[in-house]
Amino acid sequence: MQTLDNENVYETNLSALRERWPLIADKVDQAELSSYKFEITLGDTATVSVNGKQLTSRHNAVAEAEVQASVIPATKVLHLYGFGLGFLADHLLSTRLDLQHLEIRLTNLAIFKFVIGILNVSHILSHPKVNIGLASLERQVISPYFALPESLSLCDDDTLKMRDHIHHAVRLAYVNNKFSNDEALVQRSKTFEFHVNGKSKAVSTLFKLKRPGKACVIASGPSLEDNIEKLKKILAKSAKNITIACDTAVAALNNHGITPDFVVTIDQRIGKSYFKNINTKKTALVFFPTTSKEFIDDWEGAKYYAISTSFLFDHLKDTESINTLIANGSVIHPTIDLSIAMGYKEIILFGADFSFIKNKTHAYWPSGQLGGNLKSEYFIHNGKGEKVVSEPNMASYLLTVETLIFKNKDVKFYNTSLDGALIAGTTHI
């Protein structure tokens, strides 16, 4: 393996890059390597490690590329996110005769600069089927695609959002497969009785074209605790301002003497233990077929049923379509969608952090009790432009929230925290 000091290798590669993509070549040439620690990691062969993470197998990178290629379907066009050391791209170009276009998207310019300084990959860069682009400039995942895991975990800061889109696409496929194989959950969704004892109403009975006042959507992110007084002031201004809380946020609100008007729950694991010493008589519950039956039965306030957009409820789309709320893995989605469907034109988000800030995973609850890892190495940007600890599923939830916001341009969305995730389409108050 040649070294970074071999100027001939670097210039050969850079020349091939500049001939076809001069602007990208300039960006690569200007990239700074100083914030990364590059090491040669030995095994049966060798690889490059960046900040302790290997770009390929150190034993047999060629065999690893063959395994990766084996899960990529035959296609004429393929988007490859990340370059690594070029082994997968090289394998695809040499073995996929039907492949007409290999769209390589660079995820880290500094790492790519290092790689082209030690390995001659000019044959890839000059290959007529190859097109090089920057992942940071794209806003959606284009299928079919393959993403190199190490290229995602080591991506540039300006590529974090695109990385989240890729994780979101991967996660959707995984979750759908997981739920489709959960026979108990599938059967429950098919046999669920909405109008148990006539005590539950359709959520659509709450829907209106427009309501006066503001809807305060309460999630359980750590910043909720910092904005309790702000919430109290908003509620005190008008009786028309209401609170619609995610289930895990209720305990924090109760701890500060706030009783939410509505609670939304979707996770089958949520039960009475999350509502100890909480009076539910004055709070309406919006639930789904995935909600625990015992939890629904024990709720003392008004109850409204809904279905989500999940394939689990495809058999109900004809009869219950009007009662559908968006859900994409997190209870915050139907909570926001409910506030929109109820007709509120101003929605204020509390505790919608999608990240672990102030060394906490959630407001009120002991860190980690509801999930989350404070030591996660997955980062997103907060409202101050800083990188904060998050997780792939939380970044995925954030994308769905942003989609909801952009689809409802007639609604004004506000966010009460700059410490948590930057939520596109919101204004800070």
N, C-alpha and C positions, 0 to 999 in steps of 0.2 A: 504493500500500500504506500503510495507516494505521500510526501509531506506537503503541508501548506506552503512551504517555502519554494516549492517547485513552480516558478513563475510560468514556465512553458505550459503546464497543465492548466493553470488558471486562465491564462491568456487564450489558449486554444478553445476552452469552453466558453469563455466570455465572448470571444469573437463569433462563435457559432450562435450564441444567444443574441448578440447585438445585430447580427445580420438580418434576423427576422423580427426581433422584438426589442428595438433600441431603447425604448422607454423603460422596459423591465430590466434590461441590462444595466442601465444607469442606476436604477434603484438598488439592484443587487450589489453593484460595485461600491455604492455609498453606504451599504449596510455596516453597522458596527458589530464587531464580534466580542467586545469587551465584557458584555453582561452575561456571557455564556462560558461555561467551563467545558472544553472539548478534551476528550481522552480517547485513546485507542484501547479497546477492551478485548483481551485475548481469550480464545477458547480453542476449538479445533481449528478455527480460522481466526478472524478478527472482525471487529466492527467499530463504529464510532459511538461513543456515549456522550450525550449532551446533558449537562447538569445531572449526571447519574442515570440518565435514561438512554437505553440502547436504541439506535436507529434501525437495526436489524438483528437477527440472530447472530451470536458470535461463533456459532458452531457450523451452520450451513445456511447462509442467506439465500442461496439459489433454491434449495429445497423449501425454504419458508415462502419464497415468492411463488413457487409451484402450488403450495397449499392455498395461498391467498387467491391465486388465479382460479383454482378449482371451484370456488364458490361464486365466481363472477359469471353470469350467464353469457351465452354467445350473443354478441350484439355488434352492430356496425359502428356505433358511437358510444364511447365510455368516458365518463368524467372521473378522473383520478385525483382525489384531494390529498395532496402531499407528494413528496418526491422520495423521501428517505435517502437511500444510497443509489437509487435508480434500478434496483434489481427487478422489481415488479414491472415497471415500465418496459424494461428490456425484454423480460420474459413475454409479456403480452405482444409486443411488436414482432417478436421472432416466432411466436407460435399461433397467434390468432390471424389466420389468413383473411378472414372475412371482416376484420376490424378495419374500418376506413378512417376513423378519426379518434385519436386519443387526446382528450382535452385534459392536460395536466394543470392543476391549480396549485400554485406555491402557497404554503401556509406560513413559512418563516423565511424571510429573505437572508438573514444572517447565517442561519444553518445551511441554506442552499449555497451561500457564498463559500462557506467552509468546505462543503462537499465538492464543489467544482474546482476547489483548489487542491484536492488530494486524489480525485478520481477523474479519468478521462471519460466523460459522458457526452462528448460532442456528437457521437453517432445518434444519440437519442434526440439531442437538441436540433440536429439538422435533418431528422427523419421527416419525410413529407407528410406522414400521417399525424404528426405531433403538433399540437398547438399549446403554447404556454400562456397562462394567465394568472392573475392574482385572486386568491380566494377572498381576500378582503373586499373586493369590488363587487362580489355577488351577494344577492339578498335572498336567494332560495336554492335549495338543493335540486340539482337536475339529474333525473334518473335516465338510464341506469348509472350507478356510480359505485365507487369503492373508496373508502377513506382509510388511510394508513393511521392506525391508532397513535403511534408515537408522533406523527405529524400534527395531530389534533392536540395532544397534551403539551406540545412544545410550540404552539402557534404564536404568531405575533399578537400584540395587544389589539391591533386593529382588525384582527381576524377572529376575535373571540365570539362575536355575534354570529358569524358564519359557522364557526365550530358548534355553537348552540343549535343552529338549524340542522346540522348534520346529526348531532346527538338526538335531536327531537325526532327526526325521520327514523333513526335506528330504534329509538325507544318505542315509537308507535307500533312498529312491526312486532317488537318483543312483547309489549303489553297485550296487543290483540291476540297474539298466539297463546299467551299465558291464560288469559280469560277464556278463550275458546276451548281450552283444555280443562277448565275448572267445571266439571260436570255438575257439581252441587250448585254453583252460582248460576249456571245456564238454566238448570231446571227451576231454580227459585224464580228467576226472571220470567219464566214462562207460566208459572202457576201463581204468581203473586196476586193477591186480592187487594185492590186499591181501596175499595169502600168497606173496610173491615168495620162491621157493626154500624155502618153509616156515619162513622165519626170523621172520615177524611173527605175533603173536598178537592176538586181539581185545581191545580195551581193557576190555571188560566182564568179562574174567577177573580184573581188578583190583578189581572192585566188591564191596563188602561192606556189610552193614547197619550195622556199627559197628566202629571200630578204636580201640584205646587210643592215647594220645599226642596230639600236636599236629601239624598240618600247617602248615609255614612256606611260604607262597606268595611267591615272589621275583619281583618285577618290576624293571625297570631304571631306575626314576626316581632322580634325584640323591640322595634321602634314604637310599637303600640304603647308601651309603658311610658315613653317620653311624651306622648301626645294625648294622654288621658284628659288633661285640663283643656286642651284645644277641643277635644270631642265634647266635653261638658258645656263649653261656651257655645258651640254650634247648636247643640240640642236646646240650650236655654234660650236661644234667640227666637225660636219659633217652634210651636207644637207640630208644625207640618214637616219638620226635619226628623227623619227616622233613622234607626240603626238596623242594618241587616248583617248579621254576624256569621262567620264560619264557625262550625261546631267547636273547634279547639280554642277559639278566642273567648268563649263565654265565661270561662272560669276567671280570666284576667279582668273582664268587665265586671263581673260579680264582686271581685275583690275590691273594686273601686266604687261599688254601689250603683252600677249601671245595669239596667235590665234591658236587653235588646228587644226590639219589636218583632224581629224575625230571626230564626236560626235555620241555616241550611246545613244538611248533613247528607253524605253520600257513601261514606266508607262503612262497610259492614262491620269493621272492628270497633267503631264508636259505640259505646254503651253507657250505662248508668254511672260507671266509675268516673266518667269525664264531667259529670254534673252533680257531684256530691254536694249536699247542702245548698242546692240551687233550686229556687222555686220556679217551676216552668209554667205556672198557671197564666201568667200575663204575656207569655211569649208564644208566637205562632211558629210551628215547625214545618219546614218544607223538606220532604224526604223522597227517596227513590227506592225502587225495588231492591237495591243492594243494601239498604239500611236494615239493621237488626230489627226483627219483628218485636222482640221484647222491649227494645228501646222505644219503638213507635207506640206500643201499648201503654208504656209507663208515662208517656208525655201527657201532661195535664192540660196544656193549652190547646188552641186550635191547631189543626193539622191539614196540610195540603200535600198532595202527591204530585210527582213529576216523573218524567222519563228523561233520559239523556240521549245524546246523539250516538251512544255506543251501539255497536252491532248487536249487543245482547238484547236490544229492544226493537230489532227490525220487525218482529212479528206484531208489534204494537203501533208501528208508524201510521197505519191507516186509521186506527180508532183513537189513538192518543196523541197524534202529531201536534195538536194545538197546545199540549202540555209539555212540550219538549224544551229543555234548557241545555245550553252548551255545557259539556263536561269533557275535560281532556286530561284526566288524571288527578286533578286537584279540586277540592271543594270551593276554592275561590272562583272558579269559572262559573258554575251555576249561581253563585252568590252575586256576582257582578251582572250576569245575564238576567237574573231575576229583577234586579234594580232597574235595568234597562226596560225589561218587559212591563214592569209596573208603571212605566211612564215618567220616570224621573229624568230630568234634563241636566241635572248637576249631581255628579257622583264623586264623593270624597273617599279616597282610599286611606285606611289606617292599618299599619302593621303589614303592608304588602311589600315585604323586603326581599323575598326570594334569595336570601343570603343570611349568613350568620354574622351579626354585628355585635359589638360590645361584649364579645366573648360569650354569646348566648346563641342557642338555636331557636328558642321561642320565648315569647312573653309569658310570665307567670310560671310556666312548667320548668322543672329542672332540665338543664341542657341534655339533650339526647333522649329524653323520655318519650318524646313524640317522633324520634328519628333525627337524623342529621349528625354530621361529624365535623366538629370544630377544626379538626386537623386536615380536612379535605384540601387537596391541591388544585381544586377546580375553582376558578375565579371568574367573576363578572365585574362590570363597572357599576359603581353607585352614582348617585345624583351629583356627586362632587368630582366625578371623573377618576375616582380612586378604584383600585382593584380590591374587591372584598370576597371573602370565602363563600362559596356556594357549592352546589352539587348539580350534576347533569339533569336530573329530573326537575329540579327547581328552575333551572334556566329554561327548560322545556315548557314549564308552566307559565313562565314569564312571556314566552313567545305567543302563547294562546291568548293571554290577557291583552297583549299589544294588538293582536289580530282583532279581538273584540272591540277595542278602542277605535281602531281605524275603520271598522265596518259601521260604526255609529257616529258619524261626523256631526250629527245634530245634538250630540250629548257632550257636555263639558266634563272632563275628568281632571280631578285634582289629586295630588299625592302629598301627604303630610310629612314625608321624611326624605332628606337628601342622603342620609346615611345608608339606607337600603338601596335596592336596585334602581338604576335609572330606567323608568318606565316610559317608553316613547309614547308621545301623544298626551302626556299629563302635564299639568302646571303645578308647580310647588306652591303650597300655601302654609 
